[in-house]
Amino acid sequence: MEINNAIGALGALAQEHRLSAFRLLVHAGQDGLAAGELARQLSIPHNTMSAHLSTLSQAGLITSQRHGRSIIYRIVPDAMRDLMGFLADDCCQGRPELCGLTPTGPRSTCG
């Protein structure tokens, strides 16, 4: 991952509602969630949610697909993996395996 892409992704996630929406989408998996449902769960106006989703989409972290009258949003798993890999590349003095990034979650053994 290029540093500018990482900066864009981290910037998109560096806001409470966008990070919360992204986490909800991670939890939803391939089923994704409609924009209205995300707005409802986060208790924010629909137009505000749309702006946040646009920012996440521009950063390449999520995709959207029209489903009837709704737009369903999903994470882009490769983008998330690339960002995590970028962040872990220099973990523990160049030994990212020591950071314990596993499919079940982070487990740090660095001291």
ABEGO torsion letter per residue (X at the ends): XBAAAAAAAAAAAABAAAAAAAAAAAAAEAAEBBAAAAAAAAGBBAAAAAAAAAAAAAAGABBBBBBEABBBBBBBAAAAAAAAAAAAAABGGGBAAAAGBBAAEBBBABX
